[in-house]
Structures are given as C-alpha cells and as structure tokens.
Amino acid sequence: MTTFSTLPPHAAGLGLRRPLMAEMRKAVAGSFDFLETAPENWIGVGGALGDGFADLASRYPVVCHGLSLSVGGPAPLDETFLVKVRRFMETHHCPLYSEHLSACGDSHGQLYDLLPLPFSEESVRHVAARIRRTQDILGQRIAIENISYYAAPFQKIPEIDFINAVLAEADCLMLLDVNNIVVNATNHRYDPSAFLAALPGARVAYIHVAGHYDEAEDLKIDTHGSAVNAQVWALLEEAYRRFGPRPTLLERDFNLPPFEDLLDELGQVRRRIAGAPAHDQRRAA
C-alpha cells in the first residue's frame, strides 16, 4: 500500500468547483499545484464537463476527497462505490483518497451532513475496521479528516484520543484541517495548540485551510465561505513548525471571490509553506 501522498510537500492546491473550471483551465502554469474534488461529483460525468475535468486531471494531480462514504456510519460500507472510486482514481492518476471521520448516512440512506461519531473505544473499533476495508479495496492508505462538530454525544474519551486511536488502529493517514481545530477549540473550550501538538505528525498527508463565520465570541460556524482569518493562519504556521511542510489546500465552497483573489489567498499559503522548517516525515510523532 502507498504510505504517503505523492504530492510535493510544498504544493499548494485549490478545490475544483464547477464555477471555477473555465478559469482553472486557462490559468497560467504554476498558479496552483494540485486540485481536490469529490469523486461522487465526477464519476460517470461526460460531455463538456467531463472533458473539462479530464483536461485538468491530465495537467494537475487531483486528490479525491469523499463526501458520502460514511466511514463511521451504521449502514454497510458501500463497496460498489469504492470499486468505482478506485477505477476513477486509476483513470485520472489520482494520488490520494480522503474522507471525513464522521457518519453521513444510516440504514435508510444519506443524511447529507457530516455527523460526529461517539468518542468511544467501541466507535474506534467500528470505524477503524471500515477504514481498513476501504484501504483494502482502494489498494492504498487513505487520509481521514478531523471534522468540525457542534455537539459531542456519547463522549467517553477526549476527541484527540479518539482521533489518535482511529489513526493507529486503522493504520491510515490524516487530512489535517486546521480551521476545524480552531472552530472546535472555540466551541468546545480547548487549547488548539495543545490539540495540534498531540497529533501524530508523521501521519499527516496533507492539510486543509479555510475560513469560518464568527457567530459569537464563543461560537464559530465552519462555512468555507470566507477568507482565512488570522487565528487559522497562525495555527497553520504552527503546524508547519511542528510537522514540516505538507501539501496544503485552500478550501472555498461558497461566496466564491474573483479567481485572482483566490489565487492571491493561495499565495499566502505558498509563503507560509516556503518558511516551514524541513522535517523527516518518517519520524514517529
């Protein structure tokens, strides 16, 4: 199985959104280094859109970031979907698949939301087994993202212990979302720096950075609909100091700014990666 993403550690990427496709295809080489998209949105898509995706995938690495697998859910794992994902990744030479450490469905179907899992030993065993099966089908290690959440039902162990236990038992990689740490640390009253320090840096395959909405002084809403703020930039810089440079994706899903403004913000990612100290990714964290 593949151990780490084949993306260069200083790579800076953007989420592939259909409204941005035309400008991405026309972008000057070097404007961005890789793209990320949900394979659910592209498997089986043909016509002009399919041709546009194939063109971008032929010129840039495309990381697959799943939305609907529900790795922690109660319904049987959708192995048919995973076979389609593997074919899609092979066709477009996608270097990595990632998913959320969450549930998004039950025995009745999709719930169209990312729901937190119980932080418990039983939940660790359940989700880790499903991640291992996913990795067997895809033939590579996947990266699991720490999600934002607003309630933590059935919390028997701390969130950080839950995440670390899943990563270890599943022997998978991590997609580190620094914005989600800031959001959760504010909403659930913990120290974001201490949380970051407790993560196994050797498993971080790539990083997400995004904006959020400040509903109140003690409540943040994860929107991906605004520019990255100073608190998130600071935690990103701290992640680089701890773990070294890692491929980093700027997420923007709503209120899309002009493409040039998005590239300017991506430039802030590049400048921060460039200043990151070198680390040995193989070193145990």
N, C-alpha and C positions, 0 to 999 in steps of 0.2 A: 504494500500500500504506500501511496505517496505520504510523506511526512509533513512537508511544508508547502505552502503556496509557492509556485514558481514565479510569482511576481517579484520584480526587483524591490529591495527594501525601501528605496526612496521613491517608489512610484506613487503618484497622486491621481486619483480617479474620480469619476462622476457617475451618478446613477443615470442609466439610459431611460429617458422618458420620451414618449412618442412626440410630444410637442417640441422637443429639443432635437429630434433626429435630423432634420434637414440642416440645422446649424452645426451639429456634430459632424455630419458627413463633409461639410465644407470647411471645417476648422483646419487651421494651419497645423501641420505635423508638430507634435510636441506640446500642443495646447493642453492635453491630458494624456495620461499614460495607460489607463485601463478604464473599463466600464463595468457596471454591475447592473444586473436585471433579474427579475423574477422569471424563471423558465416557464411558469404557468402562463405568462402573458405572451409567449412566443412559440411554444410548441404547436406545430400544425398551422401556423400563420403563413400564408402565401401572399401572392400578389405584390404590389408595390411595397407594402410594409415589410413583408418577408424578404424581398430583395434588398431593402434598405438595411435591415438587420444583418443579413449575410454580408453585405459590403462592409459594415462597421466591424463585424466579427473577423473578417479577413484581414483587417488592418490593426485591430486593437485586441488585447486579451479581454474576454468578457467573463467576469465572475458571476456564477449563478447564486442568487440569494432568494431562497424559497420563502413562500408566504403561507402555504396551505398544507404542509406535510403533517403538522400537529404531532411533533415527536413525543410530546408528553401527554397526549390525549388518550381517552379510553377505547376509542374505536380501533379496529385492526389497522395496522400500518398499511398504507396504500402502496403495495409493492408494484402494482401495474404502473402507477405513476412514476415510481422510481426507475423502472426499466426505461420508460420514455425519457426521463431526465438523463440517464446515462447515454442513451443514443444521441440526444441533443448535445450533450457535452462533448461527445466524441466527434460529432459532425462539425462543431464550431470550435473545437480545441479549447474548451473552457478549462481553466486551470484549477478551479476550486468550486465546491458547493458549500453553501452555508445555510443555516436555518436558525430559528428562534427557540430559545429554551422556554417553551410555552406549550399551551394547548390552543387549538383554534377550531376544534370540532368535537362532536360527541357521537354516540351511536346513531343519531338521527341526521347527521350531516354537518356541513360547515356552519360555524357561528360568525365568521367574518370579523374576528377580533383576535388579538393575541392575549390570552388569559394566563395569569401566573399559575404556576404549579404549586402544590403544597410543598413547603420546605420540610421534608421528612426523609428518613432513611428509606422508607418504602417507595417514595417517589423517585429517589435516586436510582434504586434498582430498576424500577419500571422504565424510566426514560433512558437510562444507560443501555439497557438491553435493546431498546428500539433504535438508538443511535448506532450501536454495533451492527445491527441488522441492516440499517441504511448503508453503513460503510461497506458491508459485505456486497450488497447489490451494486453500489456505485464503483466498487473496486478502489476506493481511496478514502482517506480520512476526511471528514467534513469538519467545518467550523461551526460552533454553536455560539449564538449571540446572547449576551445578558440583556434582558428586556426591561423596559420601564413598566411600572405597575403602580396601582393606586390603593390596593388592598392586598393583604397577605393572609388569607385564610389558612388555618391548619399549619401554622408556622411552629414547628417543633425544634428546628435548628436555624441558626442565622443564615441569611441569604448567601453570604460569602462562603460559608461551609458547604451549603447546598451546591453552589456552582462548582467549587473545587472538587467535591466528591463526584459529581457527574463527569467532569472532565477526566478525572483519574480512572473511574470505573469504566467509562466508555472508551478511554484512550483516544479521545478526539482532540481537535484543535479548538481555539477560541476566536470568535469575532468580537473584539473588544469595542463596545460602544461607549465612548467617554461621556457623551451627552446623557445617556441613560443613567450613568453613575451619578452625575450631577443632579438630575431630576429626582432619582430615588433617594439620594442622600439628603436632599432638601425635604422631600415629602415624608420620609421615614426617620429623619433625625439621626443620621450617622455621618461620620467623617469620610468624605470622598477620597482623601489622600490615603487614609488607613485602609480603606477598601481596596484601592488600586494596589497598594503595597503588598496585600495578601494574595493577589492573583498570581498564577504560575506563568510568568512572562515568557518562558520557553515555549508555551503552547499558543501564544498569540500569533495567528496567521496574518491578520490584517485588522485595521481599525476603522470605525465609523466616527465621524464628527458631524454634528448637526445643530440646528437651532431649536429653541423651545419657547413657550409662552409663559410669562410670569403672571399667573392668575392672582397671586397674593405673595406677600413676603415669604410665607411658609408653604406655598403651593405652586409647583411648576407643572405645566402640561407639555408633554412630548408631542410636538406638532410637525417637525421637519418643514415648517412653513415660514421661517425667518432666518436671518443671518446668524452665524455662530457668535455667541457673546463671550465676554472676557473670561468668565469663570470656566467655560468649556475649553477655550484656547489654553488657559493656564493648566488645566488638567491634562490636556493633550501633550503639552510640553513636558509635564511631569512624567507621563507615560513614556515618552521618548528617552528621558533621562534614565528611567528605570530599566527599560527593555531594549533600548536602542531603536534605530529607525525601522519602521514597519510600513508596508503599503497602507495608504490611508485614503478613504473615500469620503468625499463631501456629499452628504445626503441633502436633497431638497425635493420635496414631494408636492408642495402646494405653494401658492403665491410665487410662482417662478419669476425671477427677475430677468432682465435682458441677459442674453447669453454672455456678453462681455463682462457683465457684473459678476456672473457666476464664475467665470474664469479668473477674475480679479480675486475673488474669495479663495479659489483654489490656489492662487499664488501665495496666499497666506499660509496654506498647508505646506506648500513646497518650501517656503523659507524656514518654517519650523522643522521640517524633516532634515533640511540641509544642516541645521545646527545640532542635530541629535548625535550623541556620542556612539561610537561603534560598540556593539555587544556581541558575544557569541550566542547565537540562537540555540545552540545545542546544550548550553549550560542549564542545569536543573534550576528551577526557580524556587 
